[in-house]
Amino acid sequence: MARDAGTRIQTPYGRNTGFRIRVIQDFKHNKYKYFIVLPVIIYLILFAYKPMYGIIIGFKDFRVTRGIMNSPWVGFYQFKKFFNDIYFGRLIKNTFLISLYSMLWGFPAPILLALLLNELKNQKFKKIAQTVTYMPHFISIVVICGMIRAFSVSDGIFNDIIAFFGGARKPLLQDPSLFRTIYIASGIWQSIGWNSIIYMASISGIDQEQYEAAKIDGANRLQQAVHITVPGITPTIITLFVLGMGGMLSVGSEKILLLYQPLTYEVADVISTYTYRIGMLNAEYSYSTAIGLFNSVINVFFLVGANQVIKRVHGSALF
């Protein structure tokens, strides 16, 4: 304990006590906000953080009858097994290509839609266009896949269009060369309107005086979009791009499981679908956990790498 003239007595616990008092005061002042956030915190603890304990079975020969702690440790055996798996190369290739094509075609699509919607002056038509593009997002993935299957059969609407232009009818989903195209195109159709919302919100935050000044300088609408709108939403684009790279190998299994079949395994089978078959159908829980953990680690590398590249090129990034 130390005493200085004109100052309060300082104790080793002074800082902790002051911090505790500030926390209590902040809670009393914002208690209703804390109560609103509490269900989200509980949800994250129960369904996001608590299940992470199960990751350790990726390093064990897990047996349900013996439990997690009593199952024997095997180290990196499950990972080595995956690296030596005959399907390892195919899974990595398919997952990477589907993710890459989805980013190349799917990421710019909502940006272009937002720019086009921003240029519409007829507010009634603009609202109709927004509603029409948003609607597919709210349709169940099961319904979406059912529609795709119905449209892709030999007598479906897609083949009607192909036949109209002189092409031959065939079951499109059974053609390995078309599976990725159908998957990515349908994904863009389903998400383009919903993903454009954040870009529309970002555009609405741009200072309108910049557009007025550009008009005075003689800039047309295309020049305004290129030199004002696009730079104005660049921070949003960077943030979403980096986050998207963080899920580079996280191709959703639901849609592929509902669309693929043995004839298209060669181009459609990805890490998530293989993990599902190994874990849920074959009950190899340790092996499937190791595959999932490997996938997550690679995604982290993509996230950090994309962030560093953007930081060097643009000067600012997500973190």
Solvent accessible surface area in square Angstrom, and as a share of the most:
residue,aa,sasa,rsa
1,M,174,0.78
2,A,63,0.49
3,R,180,0.66
4,D,91,0.47
5,A,107,0.83
6,G,89,0.86
7,T,81,0.47
8,R,197,0.72
9,I,76,0.38
10,Q,111,0.49
11,T,55,0.32
12,P,108,0.68
13,Y,154,0.59
14,G,32,0.31
15,R,219,0.80
16,N,88,0.45
17,T,57,0.33
18,G,22,0.21
19,F,126,0.52
20,R,133,0.49
21,I,83,0.42
22,R,149,0.54
23,V,75,0.43
24,I,85,0.43
25,Q,110,0.49
26,D,61,0.32
27,F,87,0.36
28,K,137,0.58
29,H,154,0.69
30,N,32,0.16
31,K,79,0.33
32,Y,155,0.59
33,K,133,0.56
34,Y,95,0.36
35,F,110,0.46
36,I,128,0.65
37,V,71,0.41
38,L,82,0.41
39,P,82,0.51
40,V,85,0.49
41,I,78,0.40
42,I,81,0.41
43,Y,128,0.49
44,L,74,0.37
45,I,92,0.47
46,L,86,0.43
47,F,137,0.57
48,A,43,0.34
49,Y,139,0.53
50,K,137,0.58
51,P,74,0.46
52,M,105,0.47
53,Y,117,0.44
54,G,21,0.20
55,I,58,0.30
56,I,47,0.24
57,I,20,0.10
58,G,0,0.00
59,F,49,0.20
60,K,0,0.00
61,D,42,0.22
62,F,35,0.14
63,R,123,0.45
64,V,106,0.61
65,T,135,0.78
66,R,127,0.46
67,G,27,0.26
68,I,43,0.22
69,M,126,0.56
70,N,107,0.55
71,S,3,0.02
72,P,57,0.36
73,W,155,0.54
74,V,50,0.29
75,G,32,0.31
76,F,130,0.54
77,Y,122,0.47
78,Q,11,0.05
79,F,22,0.09
80,K,127,0.54
81,K,77,0.33
82,F,2,0.01
83,F,94,0.39
84,N,124,0.63
85,D,30,0.15
86,I,151,0.77
87,Y,83,0.31
88,F,51,0.21
89,G,47,0.45
90,R,45,0.17
91,L,0,0.00
92,I,48,0.25
93,K,121,0.51
94,N,1,0.00
95,T,1,0.00
96,F,75,0.31
97,L,35,0.18
98,I,1,0.01
99,S,9,0.06
100,L,55,0.27
101,Y,75,0.29
102,S,39,0.25
103,M,34,0.15
104,L,105,0.52
105,W,172,0.60
106,G,19,0.19
107,F,38,0.16
108,P,51,0.32
109,A,16,0.12
110,P,6,0.04
111,I,21,0.11
112,L,106,0.53
113,L,26,0.13
114,A,0,0.00
115,L,28,0.14
116,L,120,0.60
117,L,5,0.03
118,N,40,0.20
119,E,50,0.23
120,L,50,0.25
121,K,145,0.61
122,N,93,0.48
123,Q,104,0.46
124,K,155,0.66
125,F,112,0.47
126,K,31,0.13
127,K,133,0.56
128,I,92,0.47
129,A,22,0.17
130,Q,33,0.15
131,T,75,0.44
132,V,90,0.52
133,T,32,0.18
134,Y,48,0.18
135,M,114,0.51
136,P,7,0.04
137,H,68,0.30
138,F,140,0.58
139,I,54,0.27
140,S,58,0.37
141,I,53,0.27
142,V,93,0.54
143,V,78,0.45
144,I,0,0.00
145,C,3,0.02
146,G,39,0.37
147,M,62,0.28
148,I,11,0.05
149,R,94,0.34
150,A,58,0.45
151,F,73,0.30
152,S,2,0.01
153,V,68,0.39
154,S,49,0.31
155,D,114,0.59
156,G,7,0.07
157,I,88,0.44
158,F,74,0.31
159,N,0,0.00
160,D,64,0.33
161,I,92,0.47
162,I,63,0.32
163,A,37,0.28
164,F,164,0.68
165,F,159,0.66
166,G,71,0.68
167,G,36,0.34
168,A,80,0.62
169,R,115,0.42
170,K,87,0.37
171,P,52,0.33
172,L,10,0.05
173,L,10,0.05
174,Q,79,0.35
175,D,29,0.15
176,P,54,0.34
177,S,89,0.57
178,L,54,0.27
179,F,1,0.00
180,R,43,0.16
181,T,85,0.49
182,I,24,0.12
183,Y,25,0.10
184,I,18,0.09
185,A,54,0.42
186,S,13,0.08
187,G,26,0.25
188,I,41,0.21
189,W,111,0.39
190,Q,28,0.13
191,S,36,0.23
192,I,38,0.19
193,G,0,0.00
194,W,105,0.37
195,N,63,0.32
196,S,0,0.00
197,I,66,0.33
198,I,82,0.41
199,Y,4,0.01
200,M,28,0.13
201,A,61,0.48
202,S,27,0.18
203,I,7,0.03
204,S,87,0.56
205,G,67,0.65
206,I,16,0.08
207,D,72,0.37
208,Q,107,0.48
209,E,128,0.57
210,Q,90,0.40
211,Y,26,0.10
212,E,95,0.43
213,A,51,0.40
214,A,15,0.11
215,K,116,0.49
216,I,149,0.76
217,D,122,0.63
218,G,62,0.60
219,A,27,0.21
220,N,83,0.43
221,R,115,0.42
222,L,130,0.65
223,Q,82,0.36
224,Q,15,0.07
225,A,13,0.10
226,V,76,0.43
227,H,133,0.59
228,I,17,0.09
229,T,0,0.00
230,V,55,0.32
231,P,71,0.44
232,G,33,0.32
233,I,0,0.00
234,T,30,0.17
235,P,83,0.52
236,T,27,0.16
237,I,33,0.17
238,I,16,0.08
239,T,47,0.27
240,L,48,0.24
241,F,61,0.25
242,V,0,0.00
243,L,96,0.48
244,G,28,0.27
245,M,30,0.13
246,G,18,0.18
247,G,33,0.32
248,M,7,0.03
249,L,7,0.04
250,S,63,0.41
251,V,13,0.08
252,G,37,0.35
253,S,25,0.16
254,E,105,0.47
255,K,17,0.07
256,I,0,0.00
257,L,51,0.25
258,L,62,0.31
259,L,1,0.00
260,Y,20,0.08
261,Q,40,0.18
262,P,105,0.66
263,L,109,0.54
264,T,0,0.00
265,Y,61,0.23
266,E,110,0.49
267,V,24,0.14
268,A,0,0.00
269,D,0,0.00
270,V,0,0.00
271,I,1,0.01
272,S,29,0.18
273,T,0,0.00
274,Y,12,0.05
275,T,31,0.18
276,Y,86,0.33
277,R,44,0.16
278,I,13,0.07
279,G,6,0.05
280,M,137,0.61
281,L,114,0.57
282,N,85,0.44
283,A,57,0.45
284,E,64,0.29
285,Y,84,0.32
286,S,7,0.05
287,Y,7,0.03
288,S,11,0.07
289,T,32,0.19
290,A,1,0.00
291,I,0,0.00
292,G,28,0.27
293,L,37,0.18
294,F,32,0.13
295,N,18,0.09
296,S,57,0.37
297,V,66,0.38
298,I,46,0.23
299,N,13,0.06
300,V,84,0.48
301,F,138,0.57
302,F,56,0.23
303,L,45,0.23
304,V,62,0.36
305,G,33,0.31
306,A,11,0.08
307,N,0,0.00
308,Q,74,0.33
309,V,88,0.51
310,I,31,0.16
311,K,78,0.33
312,R,213,0.78
313,V,121,0.70
314,H,94,0.42
315,G,61,0.59
316,S,58,0.38
317,A,31,0.24
318,L,67,0.33
319,F,111,0.46
